[in-house]
Structures are given as C-alpha cells and as structure tokens.
C-alpha cells in the first residue's frame, strides 16, 4: 500500500496531467490475481497503460488523499477494488462525466456527480439547439453530435453494468469491449472466435441480451464513425 499522492507524482508527471482524459486504477492485476505472481506481466506492472490521453494501472493499492485537480480534461475516472482512499479531490475536473468508485470508502468526495437526469437534460438541450439552428448545421455536424451522445450513453451503461458485476466480471467486460473493437477493425475468424469465448465467459454474470445490446451499441457508434469519415471525404471533394 502506498500514499496516493506520492504514487501519482511518481506515475504521472505534472506536465502531462492536463492532457489525460481517462484514468483507471485497479487493486488486482489484469489476470485477476489476488496475490503477487512472479510470472504474471500484470503483477509486474507490465500491462499498465501509460500513454496519453489514457492511463490504466493494475496491481495498485492506494491510501490517503488522492488529488486529481491537475487533470482538468479528465472525462472518465475508475477507482475499483477496495482502495484505502480517505479523500478524493476532483473540484477542477469540470469535464468529468463518468465516475466509478467500487468498494472504496472515500469519506470526502469533493464534486457533485452528474446524475442521470442531468445527463438526459444536457442531451435534450443539445438536440434542441441543433433543431432550432438546423440551417447552421451540416450533416456532418449532426452525425458528430449523434455519435457523441451515443458514446456518452454507452459509457454510462457500461458503468451501471460494472457496478453489478464481480471484480472478475468487470475485467471480462473490459476484454469483451476490446474484442468487439478488434472484430470491427480486423474482421477475421480468430477475432470472432475470441469474442465468442469471452461472451460465453461473461454469460455467468450477464444475460445474452445485455451482452448483445452492448456490442450492438459499439457497432452503431462504429457505423457513425464510418459515415462521418465518408461525409468528410465528400465535403473535401466538393471544395
């Protein structure tokens, strides 16, 4: 167990924090070991993601205060698996919309979380603005706004599902989402086979309908991305 702020100073330099958008901290390693395994890459911190704008740390147990106020562009924060934090400072993380703290008794959380009602209200306002000013928006603008809202909805849904899963289930869910992206980017027999294996592994905690709904949303977002790219090509050709 290490002091949270000292750990942060060691892992993420001050001049890189403003660029970070995603920070995830897990007590256990990626492979789910509860105790150190010398042959495991995750236990030896080799599977940590230390690349901007996303950071992901496994085999990490923190205590005391964690001050993230330098992460002014942080959008997603996951702190899981019984960390020993006593204070979490995120007052200046104004872009933070997704926050998950599992089994972590943080006594002082210095930011009001975005509620489902607030999130829905924000999306309605964005749509209303587009409708009122439709002449000022191109098809690309509308597609982009739709894609962003779909991504927000998916992220929110993932958080809600994770809160109901075991630690092992949460890790398998992350793997499932990564596998679906792999299938979309490199559609081959091996990738699809891996996806089916992960779906079967998760079926102990999630229904087939839940799994398919999540994967379907990822497909929809990917299709919107393809449409956006095609529209940009068409617009460039017209100019």
C-alpha positions, 0 to 999 in steps of 0.5 A, spaced: 500 500 500 502 506 498 500 514 499 496 516 493 499 522 492 506 520 492 504 514 487 501 519 482 507 524 482 511 518 481 506 515 475 504 521 472 508 527 471 505 534 472 506 536 465 502 531 462 496 531 467 492 536 463 492 532 457 489 525 460 482 524 459 481 517 462 484 514 468 483 507 471 486 504 477 485 497 479 487 493 486 488 486 482 492 485 476 489 484 469 489 476 470 485 477 476 490 475 481 489 476 488 496 475 490 503 477 487 505 472 481 512 472 479 510 470 472 504 474 471 506 481 466 500 484 470 503 483 477 509 486 474 506 492 472 507 490 465 500 491 462 499 498 465 497 503 460 501 509 460 500 513 454 496 519 453 490 521 453 489 514 457 492 511 463 490 504 466 494 501 472 493 494 475 496 491 481 495 498 485 493 499 492 492 506 494 491 510 501 490 517 503 488 523 499 488 522 492 488 529 488 486 529 481 485 537 480 491 537 475 487 533 470 482 538 468 480 534 461 479 528 465 472 525 462 472 518 465 475 516 472 475 508 475 477 507 482 475 499 483 477 494 488 477 496 495 482 502 495 484 505 502 482 512 499 480 517 505 479 523 500 478 524 493 479 531 490 476 532 483 473 540 484 477 542 477 475 536 473 469 540 470 469 535 464 468 529 468 462 525 466 463 518 468 465 516 475 466 509 478 468 508 485 467 500 487 468 498 494 472 504 496 470 508 502 472 515 500 469 519 506 470 526 502 468 526 495 469 533 493 464 534 486 457 533 485 456 527 480 452 528 474 446 524 475 442 521 470 437 526 469 442 531 468 445 527 463 438 526 459 437 534 460 444 536 457 442 531 451 435 534 450 438 541 450 443 539 445 438 536 440 434 542 441 439 547 439 441 543 433 433 543 431 432 550 432 439 552 428 438 546 423 440 551 417 447 552 421 448 545 421 451 540 416 450 533 416 456 532 418 455 536 424 449 532 426 452 525 425 458 528 430 453 530 435 449 523 434 455 519 435 457 523 441 451 522 445 451 515 443 458 514 446 456 518 452 450 513 453 454 507 452 459 509 457 454 510 462 451 503 461 457 500 461 458 503 468 451 501 471 453 494 468 460 494 472 457 496 478 453 489 478 458 485 476 464 481 480 471 484 480 472 478 475 466 480 471 468 487 470 475 485 467 471 480 462 467 486 460 473 490 459 476 484 454 469 483 451 469 491 449 476 490 446 474 484 442 468 487 439 473 493 437 478 488 434 472 484 430 470 491 427 477 493 425 480 486 423 474 482 421 477 475 421 475 468 424 480 468 430 477 475 432 470 472 432 472 466 435 475 470 441 469 474 442 465 468 442 469 465 448 469 471 452 461 472 451 460 465 453 465 467 459 461 473 461 454 469 460 455 467 468 454 474 470 450 477 464 444 475 460 445 474 452 441 480 451 445 485 455 451 482 452 448 483 445 445 490 446 452 492 448 456 490 442 450 492 438 451 499 441 459 499 439 457 497 432 452 503 431 457 508 434 462 504 429 457 505 423 457 513 425 464 513 425 464 510 418 459 515 415 462 521 418 469 519 415 465 518 408 461 525 409 468 528 410 471 525 404 465 528 400 465 535 403 473 535 401 471 533 394 466 538 393 471 544 395 
